[in-house]
Amino acid sequence: MKQLSKHLTFANAISCIALFVALSGAAYAATTTLGKKSVKTQNLANGSVTTLKLKGGSVTNLKLRNGAVTGPKIGPGAVGSGAIAMGAIRSEQLGGGVVTSGKLKNGAVTGEKLAGSAVGVNQLAANAVSNGKIQDGAVTSAKLAASALAPLVRNVVTVSKAHVSETAESESAAAECPSGRQAIAGGAKIVGGGPNIALTESTPIVASGKLTGWIAGGSAVNPPSAWSIEAVAICAEF
């Protein structure tokens, strides 16, 4: 005891006490369970929480801040169609050329999904629109170019005009087309009068460069009875 007291100083005693306290604190920390929510974000070093340390389903949408998940952080095939909510991906989220024809399933693009005038002449392949793909009444005159309408006739009507004569040696009759129409054909005939009546004229009426009707003429030599001449004009809009 005298030998021990000879080497025991105040400094040595303080050092021993400090060592004892330090060892006791480490042992306490190692055996103490951490309370719920006792580990805060500021207590975690960068990179300390890895994928292997995350429980399945522990990271939900509510725990992700806006913009936290970027393209480089998503593995190939990680986001399937089943993981995308209806309407989540709109045109403004898609880059140019992202959706190609090979990525569209048959029947995916319907008429209701096409904007007005979305499909123009430049989007149609040669011979893409055949007769079987055109609905009855779909092609109207308003949808045809003026050059295509030029050779076509519309709203055809027939107009006739007769002139009766008792004993005249010559008579004529003119069938005029209604306003807005021109003659595309015509004819003439004689009614009654016997064999001494002859047709002398059957020709269109021309006015200002347009065919406005049809005129017919006939002559008689001593007709035995009354006779008549009739002109017929077939008129149409252009």
C-alpha positions in Angstrom: 0.0 0.0 0.0 2.9 2.3 0.8 4.4 1.4 -2.5 1.1 2.3 -4.4 0.7 5.6 -2.5 4.2 6.5 -3.4 3.2 6.5 -7.2 -0.4 7.8 -6.8 -0.6 11.5 -7.6 -3.6 13.9 -8.1 -3.1 13.9 -11.8 -3.1 10.1 -12.0 -6.3 10.0 -10.0 -8.1 12.4 -12.2 -7.0 10.5 -15.3 -8.3 7.2 -14.0 -11.7 8.9 -13.1 -11.9 10.3 -16.6 -11.2 7.0 -18.2 -13.8 5.3 -16.1 -16.5 7.8 -17.0 -15.6 7.6 -20.8 -15.8 3.8 -20.8 -19.1 3.8 -18.9 -20.7 6.3 -21.3 -19.7 4.2 -24.4 -21.1 1.1 -22.8 -24.3 2.9 -22.1 -24.6 4.3 -25.6 -24.0 0.9 -27.1 -26.7 -0.8 -25.0 -29.4 2.0 -25.2 -32.2 1.7 -27.8 -32.9 4.9 -29.8 -36.3 6.4 -29.4 -38.8 6.8 -32.2 -37.9 9.8 -34.5 -34.7 10.4 -32.5 -32.6 10.2 -35.7 -33.1 13.4 -37.7 -32.1 14.2 -41.2 -29.2 16.4 -39.9 -27.8 13.3 -38.0 -27.4 11.3 -41.3 -24.2 11.6 -43.3 -24.4 12.0 -47.0 -24.8 8.6 -48.7 -25.5 6.8 -45.4 -29.1 5.8 -46.5 -28.7 3.4 -49.4 -31.3 1.4 -51.4 -30.5 -1.8 -49.4 -31.3 0.1 -46.1 -34.8 1.1 -47.3 -37.8 -1.0 -46.4 -40.1 -1.9 -49.3 -42.8 0.8 -49.8 -41.1 3.1 -47.3 -40.6 5.9 -49.8 -44.0 7.1 -51.0 -45.0 10.0 -53.3 -45.6 12.3 -50.2 -42.0 11.8 -49.1 -40.6 13.0 -52.4 -40.2 16.7 -53.0 -41.0 18.2 -56.4 -38.3 17.6 -58.9 -36.5 15.0 -56.7 -36.9 12.2 -59.2 -35.2 13.1 -62.4 -34.6 11.1 -65.6 -31.1 10.0 -64.7 -32.4 8.5 -61.4 -34.9 6.2 -63.1 -33.6 2.9 -64.3 -34.6 1.5 -67.7 -38.0 -0.1 -67.6 -38.6 1.1 -64.0 -41.7 3.0 -64.9 -44.2 0.8 -66.7 -47.6 1.7 -68.1 -49.3 0.4 -64.9 -47.4 2.9 -62.8 -48.6 5.9 -64.8 -51.9 7.6 -63.7 -54.5 8.4 -66.4 -53.7 11.8 -67.9 -50.3 12.1 -66.1 -48.3 12.4 -69.3 -49.5 15.1 -71.6 -48.1 16.5 -74.8 -46.1 19.2 -73.0 -44.2 16.5 -71.1 -43.2 14.7 -74.3 -40.1 15.7 -76.3 -40.2 16.0 -80.0 -40.3 12.7 -81.8 -40.8 10.7 -78.6 -44.0 9.1 -79.8 -43.4 7.3 -83.1 -45.8 5.2 -85.1 -44.1 2.1 -83.8 -45.1 3.0 -80.2 -48.8 3.3 -81.0 -50.9 0.2 -80.8 -53.5 -0.5 -83.5 -56.6 1.6 -83.1 -55.1 3.9 -80.4 -55.6 7.0 -82.4 -59.2 7.5 -83.2 -61.1 10.4 -84.8 -62.0 11.9 -81.4 -58.3 12.1 -80.5 -57.4 14.1 -83.6 -57.5 17.9 -83.5 -59.3 19.7 -86.3 -57.1 19.9 -89.4 -54.5 17.7 -87.7 -54.4 15.4 -90.7 -53.6 17.3 -93.9 -52.5 16.3 -97.3 -48.9 16.1 -96.3 -49.7 13.5 -93.5 -51.4 11.1 -95.9 -49.5 8.5 -97.9 -50.1 8.1 -101.6 -53.4 6.2 -102.2 -54.2 6.2 -98.5 -57.7 7.4 -99.0 -59.6 5.0 -101.2 -63.3 5.0 -102.3 -64.1 2.5 -99.5 -62.8 4.9 -96.9 -65.0 7.8 -97.9 -68.4 8.1 -96.3 -71.4 8.7 -98.5 -72.0 12.4 -98.8 -68.6 13.3 -97.3 -67.3 14.9 -100.5 -69.4 18.0 -101.3 -68.9 20.7 -103.8 -67.6 23.0 -101.1 -64.7 20.5 -100.5 -63.7 20.4 -104.2 -61.3 22.8 -105.8 -62.6 25.2 -108.4 -60.6 23.3 -111.1 -62.3 20.1 -110.1 -65.8 21.6 -110.2 -65.3 23.2 -113.6 -66.1 20.1 -115.7 -69.0 19.1 -113.4 -72.7 20.1 -113.8 -75.2 20.5 -111.0 -78.9 21.1 -110.5 -79.9 20.0 -114.0 -83.4 21.0 -115.2 -85.4 20.6 -118.4 -87.2 23.6 -120.0 -89.6 23.4 -123.0 -91.4 25.9 -125.0 -94.0 25.3 -127.8 -95.6 27.5 -130.4 -98.8 26.6 -132.2 -99.6 27.8 -135.7 -102.7 27.4 -137.7 -101.6 28.0 -141.3 -98.2 29.9 -141.0 -95.5 28.7 -143.3 -92.8 29.1 -140.7 -92.7 29.2 -136.9 -90.1 29.1 -134.1 -90.0 28.5 -130.4 -87.3 29.4 -127.8 -86.8 27.6 -124.5 -84.8 29.9 -122.1 -82.8 28.5 -119.2 -83.5 29.8 -115.7 -81.2 32.5 -114.3 -77.9 31.0 -113.1 -78.0 28.1 -115.5 -76.7 27.4 -119.0 -77.8 25.0 -121.7 -75.8 21.8 -121.9 -78.1 20.2 -124.5 -81.4 20.6 -126.3 -83.7 19.6 -129.1 -86.8 20.3 -131.2 -89.9 18.5 -132.5 -92.9 19.2 -134.7 -96.4 18.2 -133.7 -99.2 17.8 -136.3 -99.4 19.4 -139.7 -98.9 16.2 -141.8 -96.0 15.4 -144.1 -95.6 18.9 -145.4 -93.9 20.2 -142.2 -90.1 20.3 -141.9 -87.8 21.1 -139.1 -85.5 23.9 -140.1 -83.6 24.9 -136.9 -82.5 23.2 -133.7 -79.6 25.1 -132.1 -78.6 26.7 -128.7 -79.2 30.3 -128.0 -75.9 32.2 -127.4 -75.8 35.4 -125.4 -72.7 37.1 -124.0 -70.7 34.0 -124.8 -73.0 31.7 -122.8 -75.6 29.2 -123.9 -78.8 30.6 -122.4 -81.4 28.3 -124.0 -82.5 26.4 -127.1 -84.3 27.6 -130.2 -86.3 25.5 -132.7 -87.8 26.4 -136.1 -90.0 24.7 -138.7 -91.6 25.5 -142.1 -94.8 24.2 -143.8 -96.0 24.0 -147.4 -99.8 24.1 -147.5 -100.3 22.4 -144.1 -103.6 20.6 -144.1 -104.1 21.4 -140.4 -102.7 23.3 -137.4 -99.2 22.4 -136.4 -96.8 23.3 -133.6 -93.0 23.5 -133.0 -91.5 22.8 -129.6 -88.0 23.6 -128.3 -86.4 21.8 -125.3 -83.4 23.0 -123.3 -81.5 21.0 -120.8 -80.0 23.5 -118.3 -77.5 23.1 -115.4 -75.3 25.1 -113.0 -71.6 25.1 -113.4 
